[in-house]
């Protein structure tokens, strides 16, 4: 079965161009999404979900253009992997991607390699930035839940039996384990 999928972002936009191209491509059925932004993940769009429900292994999903189905290269790679895992073929009429052909699979794999390269570069830059921040003495991560003064006050109240660990945690608005970890850290106890 050959299922066509068409999408426009607003009510004012027209699906006619896409529907005409999908009809000419020989689609058995055309599913549409009207007023569905490209920033919305494809899998959460009603029409796309319906189209995916109709497709079985060996079937073909056809779109007029890649941006009708995916919002970014990473999103497209995710979707194309999903199609591949289910044995669904994919064709974009205007972008020359057709996973039923060797050339189309090549383009798909090149796109996948570029997306992976982009992810790796982002990770490398992030790690380098974190190393540089640590080197400058910056404390990374979430800010501490308790100040040194709060921890000292809690420790004194607990040691003098004026308050329990649970009671002090409630007063400070944290979990018991958070208070216990903070006091252990202050005391130099290995966690």
N, C-alpha and C positions, 0 to 999 in steps of 0.2 A: 504494500500500500504506500502511496505517496501522499503525505500530508503537507499542506502549505500553511505557513504561519505568517501573519501580517500584524503589525502594531503601529499605532500612532500615539503621540504623547498627549494630545488635547482633543476635546470634542470637536473643535473647529477644523482640525486636519482631516484630510480625506484619504481613505484606504484604497480608492479606485485604481491608482497606478500599481500598487502592490498586488491587488487581487487580479488585475488583468495579466500581469507578468506571471503570477503563480498559476493562473488558468492556462496560459500559453505553454507553461512548463509541464502541463499534463497532470496537475495535482488532482487526486481523487476527491479530496475534501480540503477546504480552506477554513482555518480557525483564526479568529481575529481578537485583538485586544484594542479597544478604543479608550483614549484618555488614560494610558498607562505609561508613566515616565520610564525612560531608559535607566534611571537611577534605581528603580525598583528591581530587585533580583528577579530574573526570569521565572524561577521556580515558584515565586509567590504571585505571579500574574494568573488570573483565572483561565484566560484563553490558552496560555502556554501550558498550564497544568493539564487542561483538557486535551491538547494536542499530544502531550507526553503519554497520557492515559490511553490514547488510541494506537500508539506506536508499539510494535513488537519487533523482535529481532528480525533483521532483513528488510524492515521498512525504511523509508526515506523521509526525512524532515527537510523541507525546502523553504528558504526565506529569500526575500528580494535582496536584502543587504545584511551584512553581519551585524550592524548596529541595531537592527530590528530585534535581535535575540539577546545580544550581550552588551554590557555597558563598558567593559574594559577588556584588554587582552587577557588578563588573569581570569576574568569571568568567562570569557569565550573558551579558554583552555579548560576550565572546570566543566563547562557544558559539553564540550567536545569529548572530554574523557568520560563523562556520564553517558553520552551517546555510544561511545565505543564499548563501554562496559556492558551496555544493554544490547549491543549488536545493531544499533540504529545507525544508518548512514545519514550524512548531512550534506546539503548543497546550498551554497549562497550564489544566487544567480548573477549578481553584478560584481562579486569579488573573486570569482574564479576558484572558489574552494568547493571541491566535490570529493568527499572521502570514498566515493565508489571508484575513483581513478588513482593511479599511482602519483600523478602530478598534484592532485588535490591532497592526498595524504602527505606528500612532501611539504607542501605549503603549511599544512596543519602542524607538522613536526617542527618546522622552522619557527612558526609562531610560538609553539610550546617552549622551544629552546630559548627564544628571546624573552619570554615571560619569566622563565627560570633564571636567566641571566640577570634580568632586572631585579628580581627578588633577592638574588645573591648580593648584588651591588648595594641594595638598601640595607641588608643585614650587615655587610662589611662596614658601611658608613656608620651605622648605628653602634656597632661594637667599638669602632675607632673613637667615636664621640664619647662613649661611656668610659673607655680607658683614659682618654684625655681629661675627662671630668674628675675621675678618681685621682689621677696624678696631681691635679690642682687642689685636691683635698675636699672636693665636693662630696656630700653625702647623697647617695643615690637611693631611689626607691621611695616608698611611702614614708611620710613623716611619722615620728614616734607618736604613739597614742597618749603617752604620759610624759610629763616633764620630770627632770631630776628632782625637783622640789616635791612633786606629787608622790614620786616613788619613795623618797625619804620619809615623808609624812605617813604614808601607808605602812612602811616598814616599822616605824616607831609605834604606831597605833597597834599593829599586830603583835610586835614583840612585848609590849606592855599589857597585852591582853584586853585592851580597850575595844578592840574590834577584831573580827575574823577576816580571813582572806576574802571570803565571799562577800561579807558585809562591806569591806573597804572597796572591793571591785564595783559593787553596786553604787556606792557613794560617788566613785570616780567615773561611773558610766562606761565601764569596760567589762569584758569577760574576766572571769576568775583566772583563766589560763594566761590571758594577756598580762594581768598584774603579776602573776607568779613568774612569768618569763622576764618581765622588766626587772623585778627584784633580784632574780638570779643573775641577770646580766650585770646589774649594778654591783652585785657581790662577787662578780668574776667567776661564777659557776658556769662550767661548760654545758652547753645545751645539747 
